[in-house]
Amino acid sequence: MRYILSSKQIQGADQYTINKIGIPSMVLMERAALETVQIMEEENLDLRNVLVVCGSGNNGGDGYAIARLLHIKGYSVSIYFVGDDAKRSEENKRQKRIADYYRIPVKQEIENIEYSVIIDAIFGTGLKRKIEGRYLAVIEALNRMKGFKLAVDTPSGINDETGVEMGTAFCADLTVAIAFAKPGQLMVSEHPCVGKLRVADIGIYKDAVQTNEKIIYCFDVEDFQKRFPKRIEHSHKGSYGKVLLIAGSKGMSGAALLCARAAYEVGAGLVQIYTHEENRVIIQETLPEAIVTTYEEYNEDELKRLLEWADVVGVGPGLGMSEVAEQLVRNTFTHANVPCVVDADALNLIAKDMRMLQNRKQSLILTPHMKEMARLLSCTVSDLNEYKIKFLDEFVQQYPITCVLKDARTLVANVEKDTFLNLTGNCAMAKGGSGDVLTGIICGIVAQKTNAYDAACLGVYLHGMAGDYARARKGAYSVLAGDIIESISEILQQM
């Protein structure tokens, strides 16, 4: 499990390491510089002529130390100082004095010559104001210059929490994050200013990450393997849970089928689809493993019976916005005593009456994409995109649910848990039916006695990984939702 920390959280861990553990800040700065230079060499960068652009703070101090280490190794390196000399941090002052001792060339202006590598050590993390004036001119000039561009800690001008550009930003080919990756570097898939991301371990004491704020984290493959439900040799279909899918209005059998197939593919024992009568034949012919129960009008007694049968309920895919659909959603929440995974039309019905999320007996997993989430929050997609973490945290505090906010980088939040950021998946998955597959995957994992939050994290990670496998097989354009399902068995077999 990898932590992804904001500048505030890293500052706290930094101070704990310095003051409690006793590792001086200059030692940490030296480690940052050493690791950065090592990464540059591992990446086989052309270091014959390097320009390091330094600011007044500790990020600039990192830059001075990097320049010195490159100089000692025999590379041609120059420093350009763009900060305020009167506002240098203590570590910055000390690193400048050391660089001066080694007589590293200092440029008075950015010369119109070609550098093989340009290093941004101007601001780093923690910057919240818009880039203006001289800094704006310098960063834009650096972006126009030829040469490989590297950012130390985070590209200057990028909000480290949101990834939003603040006026302008240094456009790096490689970013070396110091100690931990930052949310803003990963919130946007393939961020155009971050480039390739490497993390430099500088010895920050990881147990020092103690904060009242939630920590964002992501999985490695090993985390997924440890947490995914295991199969038992002596077992039967009842051992792996019963999934009820309330899905598919007239002509929308595909959503129900994709959900059901995905639930079976991840290991659910039994799947029953409650759908409109018109969908019966195609579902029975296409997926004979599924139990099919149908309706033409709302029948409360039948809904209660089905809910009593189920270990988990998935509701919403292809359900429509009819009066019958609204009754099914509303009364599922009223009568279900098991976890419910809520998607698609069920979310849009909830957005019309948010009281449905109050006073519930069951745990809920909501899986909105950005537009659906904006409806639930009564905000714009633009505002949600800029303040995603803030909006998500407030939402799960107001409604104690697990929320899967689907985007190129999906987030999973719960009021009692840290926030999971998923790094699997790709643009090939931007196709109709992909969300229905995710609903089925999560339902299938919950059915195997996994709690709602963990099932959501595992489901999102597996869904994205299956999309990555499908893209490797079929390319970025031709992946269909069914291809994602077909990749699940390959992944689980390898696991």
C-alpha positions as CSV (number, residue, x, y, z in Angstrom):
1,M,0.0,0.0,0.0
2,R,1.4,3.4,-1.1
3,Y,0.6,6.6,0.7
4,I,-0.2,9.7,-1.5
5,L,0.2,12.7,0.7
6,S,-0.7,16.4,0.5
7,S,2.0,19.0,1.2
8,K,0.5,19.6,4.6
9,Q,0.7,15.9,5.5
10,I,4.2,15.6,4.3
11,Q,5.2,18.7,6.3
12,G,3.9,17.0,9.4
13,A,5.8,13.8,8.7
14,D,8.9,15.8,7.8
15,Q,8.8,17.6,11.1
16,Y,8.2,14.4,13.1
17,T,11.2,12.8,11.4
18,I,13.4,15.9,12.1
19,N,12.2,16.7,15.6
20,K,11.2,13.3,17.1
21,I,13.4,10.8,15.2
22,G,16.3,13.3,15.1
23,I,17.3,13.2,11.4
24,P,18.4,16.8,10.5
25,S,16.6,18.5,7.6
26,M,19.9,18.9,5.7
27,V,20.3,15.2,5.8
28,L,16.9,14.7,4.3
29,M,17.7,17.4,1.6
30,E,20.9,15.6,0.8
31,R,19.0,12.3,0.5
32,A,16.5,14.0,-1.9
33,A,19.3,15.3,-4.1
34,L,21.1,11.9,-4.1
35,E,18.0,10.0,-5.0
36,T,17.1,12.5,-7.7
37,V,20.5,12.3,-9.3
38,Q,20.4,8.5,-9.1
39,I,17.0,8.5,-10.8
40,M,18.3,10.8,-13.6
41,E,21.1,8.3,-14.2
42,E,18.7,5.3,-14.1
43,E,16.6,7.1,-16.7
44,N,19.7,7.5,-18.9
45,L,19.2,11.3,-19.2
46,D,21.7,13.2,-21.3
47,L,23.5,15.1,-18.5
48,R,26.2,16.8,-20.6
49,N,24.7,20.3,-20.1
50,V,22.2,20.8,-17.3
51,L,20.4,24.0,-16.1
52,V,19.0,23.9,-12.6
53,V,16.4,26.7,-11.9
54,C,16.1,27.4,-8.1
55,G,13.6,29.3,-6.0
56,S,14.0,30.7,-2.5
57,G,12.6,27.8,-0.5
58,N,13.6,24.2,0.3
59,N,12.7,23.1,-3.2
60,G,15.3,25.5,-4.4
61,G,17.7,24.1,-1.7
62,D,17.1,20.6,-3.3
63,G,18.0,22.2,-6.6
64,Y,21.3,23.6,-5.3
65,A,22.2,20.2,-3.9
66,I,21.3,18.4,-7.1
67,A,23.5,20.9,-9.1
68,R,26.4,20.3,-6.7
69,L,26.2,16.5,-7.0
70,L,26.0,16.6,-10.8
71,H,29.1,19.0,-10.7
72,I,31.0,16.6,-8.5
73,K,30.2,13.7,-10.9
74,G,31.8,15.7,-13.7
75,Y,28.7,16.9,-15.6
76,S,28.4,20.5,-16.9
77,V,25.8,22.2,-14.8
78,S,24.7,25.8,-14.3
79,I,22.3,27.4,-11.7
80,Y,19.7,30.1,-12.4
81,F,18.2,31.7,-9.2
82,V,14.6,33.0,-9.7
83,G,13.6,33.5,-6.1
84,D,13.9,36.4,-3.6
85,D,17.3,36.5,-2.0
86,A,15.9,38.1,1.2
87,K,13.4,35.2,1.6
88,R,15.7,32.2,1.3
89,S,15.0,29.4,3.8
90,E,17.9,28.4,6.1
91,E,18.5,25.2,4.2
92,N,18.5,27.1,0.9
93,K,21.1,29.6,2.2
94,R,23.4,26.7,3.3
95,Q,23.0,24.8,0.0
96,K,23.8,28.1,-1.9
97,R,27.0,28.6,0.2
98,I,28.1,25.0,-0.5
99,A,27.4,25.5,-4.3
100,D,29.4,28.7,-4.2
101,Y,32.3,26.9,-2.6
102,Y,32.3,24.5,-5.6
103,R,32.2,27.5,-7.9
104,I,29.2,26.2,-9.8
105,P,28.4,28.7,-12.6
106,V,25.4,30.9,-11.8
107,K,23.5,32.5,-14.7
108,Q,22.2,36.0,-14.3
109,E,19.5,35.4,-17.0
110,I,18.2,32.5,-19.0
111,E,20.4,32.4,-22.0
112,N,19.1,31.4,-25.4
113,I,21.2,28.2,-25.6
114,E,20.3,24.6,-25.7
115,Y,20.5,22.6,-22.5
116,S,20.3,18.8,-22.5
117,V,18.3,18.8,-19.2
118,I,16.4,21.6,-17.5
119,I,15.5,21.1,-13.8
120,D,12.6,22.9,-12.1
121,A,13.3,23.5,-8.4
122,I,11.4,26.8,-8.1
123,F,8.3,26.1,-5.9
124,G,7.7,22.4,-5.4
125,T,4.7,21.6,-3.2
126,G,2.5,23.8,-1.1
127,L,2.0,26.5,-3.7
128,K,-1.6,27.8,-3.6
129,R,-1.4,31.1,-5.3
130,K,-1.6,31.9,-9.0
131,I,1.7,32.2,-10.9
132,E,2.3,35.8,-11.9
133,G,5.0,38.3,-12.8
134,R,8.6,37.2,-13.2
135,Y,7.8,33.6,-12.2
136,L,5.2,33.4,-15.0
137,A,7.7,34.8,-17.5
138,V,10.5,32.4,-16.4
139,I,8.3,29.2,-16.4
140,E,6.9,30.0,-19.8
141,A,10.4,30.7,-21.1
142,L,11.6,27.3,-19.7
143,N,8.6,25.5,-21.4
144,R,9.7,27.0,-24.7
145,M,13.2,25.8,-24.4
146,K,14.5,22.6,-25.9
147,G,15.9,19.9,-23.7
148,F,14.5,17.2,-21.4
149,K,12.6,18.8,-18.5
150,L,12.6,17.4,-14.9
151,A,10.6,18.7,-12.0
152,V,11.8,18.3,-8.4
153,D,8.9,17.1,-6.1
154,T,6.2,18.6,-8.3
155,P,6.1,20.9,-11.4
156,S,6.0,24.5,-10.3
157,G,2.5,25.9,-10.8
158,I,0.6,22.6,-10.3
159,N,-1.6,22.4,-7.2
160,D,-0.3,19.4,-5.4
161,E,-3.7,18.5,-4.1
162,T,-5.9,18.9,-7.2
163,G,-3.5,18.8,-10.1
164,V,-5.0,22.1,-11.5
165,E,-2.6,24.5,-13.2
166,M,-2.4,27.9,-11.3
167,G,-2.0,30.4,-14.1
168,T,0.8,28.4,-15.8
169,A,3.0,25.4,-14.9
170,F,6.3,23.9,-15.8
171,C,5.7,21.0,-18.2
172,A,8.0,18.2,-17.1
173,D,8.9,15.0,-18.9
174,L,9.8,13.5,-15.6
175,T,8.8,14.4,-12.1
176,V,10.7,13.1,-9.1
177,A,8.4,13.3,-6.1
178,I,10.2,13.6,-2.8
179,A,9.3,11.0,-0.2
180,F,5.7,10.5,-1.4
181,A,3.6,11.0,-4.5
182,K,1.2,13.9,-4.3
183,P,-2.6,13.7,-5.0
184,G,-2.4,16.3,-7.8
185,Q,0.2,14.3,-9.7
186,L,-2.0,11.3,-9.9
187,M,-5.6,12.7,-9.8
188,V,-5.3,13.3,-13.6
189,S,-4.4,10.3,-15.6
190,E,-1.2,11.0,-17.6
191,H,-1.0,14.6,-16.4
192,P,0.5,16.6,-19.2
193,C,2.8,18.6,-16.8
194,V,3.9,15.7,-14.6
195,G,5.1,13.3,-17.3
196,K,6.6,10.1,-15.9
197,L,6.5,10.0,-12.1
198,R,9.2,8.5,-9.9
199,V,9.2,8.6,-6.1
200,A,12.5,9.3,-4.2
201,D,12.6,7.6,-0.8
202,I,14.5,9.9,1.4
203,G,14.0,8.2,4.8
204,I,10.9,9.9,6.0
205,Y,9.6,7.9,8.9
206,K,6.3,6.4,7.5
207,D,4.7,5.9,10.9
208,A,5.1,9.7,11.3
209,V,2.2,10.2,8.9
210,Q,-0.2,11.0,11.8
211,T,-2.9,13.4,10.9
212,N,-6.6,14.1,11.6
213,E,-7.1,14.4,7.9
214,K,-7.7,11.4,5.7
215,I,-4.8,9.9,3.9
216,I,-5.0,9.0,0.2
217,Y,-3.5,5.6,-0.8
218,C,-3.3,3.2,-3.7
219,F,-2.8,-0.5,-4.2
220,D,0.1,-2.5,-5.5
221,V,-0.7,-5.9,-7.0
222,E,0.4,-7.6,-3.7
223,D,-2.3,-5.6,-1.8
224,F,-5.0,-6.9,-4.2
225,Q,-3.8,-10.5,-3.9
226,K,-3.8,-10.4,-0.1
227,R,-7.3,-8.9,0.1
228,F,-9.2,-10.7,-2.6
229,P,-11.6,-13.4,-1.2
230,K,-10.1,-16.9,-1.3
231,R,-11.8,-20.0,-2.7
232,I,-12.4,-23.0,-0.4
233,E,-11.9,-26.5,-1.7
234,H,-14.8,-28.0,0.2
235,S,-17.6,-25.6,-0.7
236,H,-20.8,-25.1,-2.7
237,K,-22.5,-22.3,-4.6
238,G,-24.1,-21.1,-1.4
239,S,-20.6,-20.5,0.0
240,Y,-20.0,-17.7,-2.4
241,G,-23.1,-15.7,-2.0
242,K,-26.3,-14.8,-3.8
243,V,-26.5,-11.6,-5.9
244,L,-29.8,-10.0,-6.8
245,L,-29.5,-7.5,-9.7
246,I,-32.5,-5.2,-10.2
247,A,-31.6,-4.1,-13.7
248,G,-32.8,-3.6,-17.2
249,S,-36.0,-1.8,-18.3
250,K,-37.6,-2.6,-21.7
251,G,-34.9,-3.0,-24.3
252,M,-32.1,-2.7,-21.8
253,S,-31.2,-6.3,-21.2
254,G,-27.5,-5.6,-22.0
255,A,-26.9,-3.8,-18.8
256,A,-28.4,-6.6,-16.7
257,L,-26.4,-9.2,-18.7
258,L,-23.1,-7.4,-18.3
259,C,-23.7,-7.0,-14.5
260,A,-24.6,-10.7,-14.1
261,R,-21.7,-12.0,-16.1
262,A,-19.2,-9.8,-14.2
263,A,-20.6,-11.0,-10.8
264,Y,-20.2,-14.6,-11.9
265,E,-16.8,-14.0,-13.3
266,V,-15.4,-12.8,-10.0
267,G,-16.7,-15.8,-8.1
268,A,-20.3,-15.2,-6.9
269,G,-22.2,-18.4,-6.3
270,L,-25.7,-17.5,-7.6
271,V,-27.0,-14.5,-9.6
272,Q,-30.6,-13.6,-10.0
273,I,-31.7,-10.9,-12.4
274,Y,-35.0,-9.0,-11.6
275,T,-35.8,-7.3,-14.9
276,H,-38.7,-6.3,-17.2
277,E,-40.6,-9.3,-18.8
278,E,-39.5,-8.2,-22.3
279,N,-35.9,-9.1,-21.4
280,R,-36.5,-12.7,-20.2
281,V,-35.8,-14.6,-23.4
282,I,-32.6,-12.9,-24.4
283,I,-31.2,-13.1,-20.9
284,Q,-32.1,-16.8,-20.5
285,E,-30.6,-17.6,-24.0
286,T,-27.4,-15.5,-23.4
287,L,-26.7,-16.3,-19.8
288,P,-28.4,-19.6,-18.8
289,E,-26.4,-19.6,-15.5
290,A,-28.5,-16.7,-14.2
291,I,-31.9,-17.0,-12.5
292,V,-34.4,-14.7,-14.2
293,T,-37.4,-13.2,-12.5
294,T,-39.4,-10.5,-14.3
295,Y,-42.0,-7.8,-13.7
296,E,-44.3,-5.7,-15.8
297,E,-45.6,-3.6,-13.0
298,Y,-44.5,-3.0,-9.4
299,N,-45.1,-5.9,-7.1
300,E,-44.0,-5.2,-3.5
301,D,-44.5,-8.7,-2.2
302,E,-42.2,-10.1,-4.9
303,L,-39.6,-7.5,-4.3
304,K,-39.6,-8.3,-0.6
305,R,-39.2,-12.0,-1.4
306,L,-36.2,-11.4,-3.7
307,L,-34.6,-9.1,-1.2
308,E,-34.8,-11.7,1.6
309,W,-33.2,-14.2,-0.8
310,A,-30.2,-12.0,-1.6
311,D,-26.8,-11.5,0.2
312,V,-26.2,-8.4,-1.9
313,V,-28.3,-6.2,-4.2
314,G,-27.2,-4.3,-7.3
315,V,-29.7,-1.8,-8.4
316,G,-29.9,0.7,-11.3
317,P,-28.1,-0.4,-14.5
318,G,-30.5,0.1,-17.4
319,L,-33.4,0.5,-15.0
320,G,-34.8,3.7,-16.6
321,M,-36.6,6.6,-14.9
322,S,-40.2,5.3,-14.9
323,E,-42.5,5.3,-11.9
324,V,-42.0,1.6,-11.6
325,A,-38.2,2.1,-11.5
326,E,-38.6,4.7,-8.8
327,Q,-40.7,2.4,-6.7
328,L,-38.1,-0.4,-7.1
329,V,-35.3,1.8,-6.0
330,R,-37.1,3.5,-3.1
331,N,-38.5,0.2,-1.7
332,T,-35.2,-1.6,-2.1
333,F,-33.7,0.8,0.3
334,T,-36.8,0.5,2.6
335,H,-36.8,-3.3,2.8
336,A,-33.3,-4.6,2.0
337,N,-31.2,-5.8,5.0
338,V,-28.1,-6.6,2.9
339,P,-25.5,-4.3,1.2
340,C,-26.7,-2.5,-1.9
341,V,-24.6,-1.4,-4.9
342,V,-26.2,1.6,-6.5
343,D,-25.5,2.7,-10.1
344,A,-26.8,4.5,-13.2
345,D,-30.5,5.3,-13.2
346,A,-30.9,4.5,-9.5
347,L,-28.4,7.3,-8.8
348,N,-30.4,9.7,-11.0
349,L,-33.6,8.8,-9.1
350,I,-31.8,9.4,-5.8
351,A,-30.7,12.8,-7.1
352,K,-34.3,13.8,-7.4
353,D,-34.9,12.9,-3.7
354,M,-31.8,12.7,-1.5
355,R,-33.9,11.6,1.4
356,M,-33.6,8.1,0.0
357,L,-30.0,8.0,1.4
358,Q,-31.2,8.8,5.0
359,N,-32.2,6.4,7.8
360,R,-31.2,3.2,6.0
361,K,-30.6,-0.2,7.5
362,Q,-28.1,-1.5,4.9
363,S,-24.7,-0.4,3.8
364,L,-24.7,1.4,0.5
365,I,-22.0,1.6,-2.3
366,L,-22.8,4.4,-4.7
367,T,-20.9,4.3,-8.0
368,P,-21.5,7.6,-9.8
369,H,-19.5,9.0,-12.7
370,M,-18.7,12.7,-12.6
371,K,-21.9,13.9,-14.2
372,E,-24.0,11.7,-11.9
373,M,-22.0,12.9,-8.9
374,A,-22.6,16.5,-9.9
375,R,-26.3,15.8,-9.9
376,L,-26.1,14.3,-6.4
377,L,-24.2,17.3,-5.1
378,S,-26.2,19.9,-7.1
379,C,-22.9,21.4,-8.4
380,T,-21.2,21.7,-11.8
381,V,-18.9,19.1,-13.2
382,S,-16.2,21.8,-13.5
383,D,-16.5,22.6,-9.7
384,L,-16.4,18.9,-8.9
385,N,-13.3,18.4,-11.0
386,E,-11.5,21.2,-9.2
387,Y,-12.5,20.3,-5.7
388,K,-13.0,16.5,-6.0
389,I,-11.5,15.4,-2.7
390,K,-13.2,18.1,-0.7
391,F,-16.7,17.4,-2.3
392,L,-16.3,13.6,-1.9
393,D,-15.2,13.9,1.8
394,E,-18.2,16.1,2.6
395,F,-20.6,13.8,0.8
396,V,-19.6,10.7,2.7
397,Q,-19.7,12.6,6.0
398,Q,-23.3,13.8,5.3
399,Y,-24.4,10.4,4.1
400,P,-22.5,7.5,5.7
401,I,-22.0,5.4,2.6
402,T,-19.1,4.1,0.5
403,C,-18.9,6.3,-2.6
404,V,-17.0,5.2,-5.8
405,L,-16.5,8.3,-7.8
406,K,-15.7,7.1,-11.3
407,D,-13.3,9.0,-13.5
408,A,-10.1,8.4,-15.3
409,R,-8.7,8.2,-11.8
410,T,-11.4,6.7,-9.6
411,L,-11.7,7.4,-5.9
412,V,-13.3,5.3,-3.2
413,A,-14.4,7.2,0.0
414,N,-16.0,6.2,3.3
415,V,-16.3,8.4,6.4
416,E,-14.5,5.8,8.6
417,K,-11.7,4.9,6.1
418,D,-8.8,6.6,4.2
419,T,-9.5,7.4,0.6
420,F,-8.5,4.9,-2.1
421,L,-7.2,6.3,-5.4
422,N,-7.1,3.7,-8.2
423,L,-4.3,3.8,-10.7
424,T,-5.4,1.0,-13.0
425,G,-7.5,1.4,-16.1
426,N,-7.2,3.4,-19.3
427,C,-9.1,5.4,-22.0
428,A,-10.1,2.2,-23.9
429,M,-12.7,1.6,-21.1
430,A,-14.6,4.7,-22.0
431,K,-17.4,2.7,-23.6
432,G,-21.0,1.9,-22.9
433,G,-21.4,-0.9,-20.4
434,S,-18.1,-0.5,-18.6
435,G,-19.9,0.9,-15.5
436,D,-22.3,-2.0,-15.6
437,V,-19.4,-4.4,-15.4
438,L,-18.0,-2.6,-12.4
439,T,-21.3,-2.9,-10.6
440,G,-21.4,-6.6,-11.2
441,I,-17.8,-7.0,-10.1
442,I,-18.4,-5.2,-6.8
443,C,-21.6,-7.2,-6.2
444,G,-19.7,-10.4,-6.8
445,I,-17.0,-9.5,-4.3
446,V,-19.5,-8.3,-1.6
447,A,-21.3,-11.6,-2.0
448,Q,-18.2,-13.4,-0.9
449,K,-18.4,-11.9,2.6
450,T,-16.3,-8.8,1.9
451,N,-17.3,-5.6,3.6
452,A,-18.6,-2.8,1.3
453,Y,-15.6,-0.5,1.4
454,D,-13.0,-3.2,0.8
455,A,-15.2,-4.7,-2.0
456,A,-15.4,-1.3,-3.7
457,C,-11.6,-0.8,-3.6
458,L,-10.9,-4.4,-4.8
459,G,-13.6,-4.1,-7.5
460,V,-12.4,-0.8,-8.9
461,Y,-8.8,-2.1,-9.0
462,L,-9.7,-5.3,-10.7
463,H,-12.0,-3.6,-13.2
464,G,-9.2,-1.2,-14.2
465,M,-6.7,-4.0,-14.4
466,A,-9.1,-6.0,-16.6
467,G,-9.3,-2.9,-18.8
468,D,-5.6,-2.8,-19.0
469,Y,-5.4,-6.4,-20.1
470,A,-8.1,-5.9,-22.7
471,R,-6.3,-2.9,-24.1
472,A,-3.1,-4.8,-24.4
473,R,-5.0,-7.5,-26.4
474,K,-7.2,-5.3,-28.6
475,G,-5.8,-1.8,-28.6
476,A,-7.2,1.5,-27.3
477,Y,-10.1,1.8,-29.8
478,S,-11.8,-1.6,-29.9
479,V,-12.3,-2.7,-26.3
480,L,-15.9,-3.5,-25.4
481,A,-17.4,-4.0,-22.0
482,G,-17.5,-7.8,-22.7
483,D,-13.7,-7.7,-23.3
484,I,-13.2,-6.3,-19.8
485,I,-15.2,-9.3,-18.4
486,E,-13.2,-11.8,-20.4
487,S,-10.0,-10.4,-19.0
488,I,-11.1,-11.0,-15.3
489,S,-10.5,-14.8,-15.5
490,E,-7.0,-14.3,-16.8
491,I,-6.1,-11.9,-14.0
492,L,-7.6,-14.1,-11.2
493,Q,-5.9,-17.2,-12.6
494,Q,-2.5,-15.4,-12.6
495,M,-3.2,-14.2,-9.0
